[in-house]
Amino acid sequence: MATRRAPTRSSTKCPLTYRSAPLAGADRALVGTIEHSVLGTRWVYDAPHDPAYVAELLRTIVDRRPRSRPFGRPRERDRAR
């Protein structure tokens, strides 16, 4: 989310996860649902309440590197081409 307030501009990062089925016991973390034209209904959650997000975040911190590369960033092997 970005906010524009004179004289500064700021942004707030809100990590979200989505699932193909409701996450048991996470009703309070449910942000809402979305409809995907191919995948169907997706349940969107406040990520810190999603065990999959927490596990991946901790793994990234411990390993000190992400498992996947950021969107739009070329692979190391593709940079030399």
C-alpha positions as CSV (number, residue, x, y, z in Angstrom):
1,M,0.0,0.0,0.0
2,A,1.3,3.4,-0.8
3,T,0.2,6.6,0.8
4,R,0.7,10.2,-0.4
5,R,0.8,12.8,2.2
6,A,2.5,16.0,1.8
7,P,5.4,16.4,2.0
8,T,6.5,12.8,2.1
9,R,5.3,9.6,0.5
10,S,5.5,6.2,2.2
11,S,4.6,2.6,1.7
12,T,3.6,-0.2,3.9
13,K,4.2,-3.8,3.0
14,C,1.5,-6.3,3.9
15,P,2.5,-9.9,3.2
16,L,-0.5,-12.0,2.0
17,T,-0.9,-15.6,1.1
18,Y,-3.6,-17.3,-0.8
19,R,-4.9,-20.8,-0.8
20,S,-7.2,-23.1,-2.8
21,A,-9.2,-23.9,0.3
22,P,-9.9,-22.3,3.6
23,L,-7.1,-22.5,6.2
24,A,-8.4,-24.4,9.3
25,G,-8.4,-22.2,12.4
26,A,-7.4,-19.0,10.6
27,D,-10.7,-17.3,10.4
28,R,-9.4,-14.2,12.1
29,A,-6.6,-13.9,9.6
30,L,-8.8,-14.2,6.5
31,V,-8.6,-11.0,4.5
32,G,-11.1,-12.1,1.9
33,T,-11.7,-14.2,-1.1
34,I,-10.8,-13.6,-4.8
35,E,-12.0,-15.3,-7.9
36,H,-9.5,-16.5,-10.5
37,S,-10.8,-17.2,-14.0
38,V,-9.0,-20.5,-14.1
39,L,-8.2,-21.5,-10.6
40,G,-11.5,-20.6,-9.1
41,T,-12.0,-19.2,-5.5
42,R,-8.9,-18.4,-3.6
43,W,-8.8,-17.5,0.2
44,V,-6.4,-14.7,1.0
45,Y,-4.8,-14.5,4.5
46,D,-2.7,-12.2,6.5
47,A,0.6,-14.1,5.9
48,P,2.1,-14.2,9.4
49,H,-0.9,-16.3,10.4
50,D,-0.2,-18.9,7.6
51,P,2.1,-21.7,8.6
52,A,3.4,-22.1,5.1
53,Y,4.5,-18.5,5.0
54,V,6.1,-18.6,8.4
55,A,8.0,-21.8,7.5
56,E,9.3,-20.3,4.3
57,L,10.2,-17.0,6.0
58,L,12.2,-18.9,8.7
59,R,13.9,-21.1,6.1
60,T,14.9,-18.0,4.1
61,I,16.4,-16.3,7.2
62,V,18.3,-19.5,8.2
63,D,19.6,-20.3,4.7
64,R,20.1,-16.5,4.0
65,R,18.8,-16.9,0.5
66,P,15.4,-17.1,-1.1
67,R,14.3,-20.3,-2.8
68,S,12.9,-18.5,-5.8
69,R,14.2,-15.5,-7.7
70,P,12.3,-12.2,-7.6
71,F,9.9,-11.6,-10.4
72,G,11.6,-10.1,-13.5
73,R,15.1,-10.7,-12.2
74,P,17.2,-12.8,-14.7
75,R,18.9,-16.0,-13.6
76,E,22.6,-15.8,-13.0
77,R,23.3,-18.0,-16.0
78,D,21.2,-15.7,-18.2
79,R,23.0,-12.6,-17.3
80,A,26.2,-13.5,-19.3
81,R,24.2,-13.9,-22.5
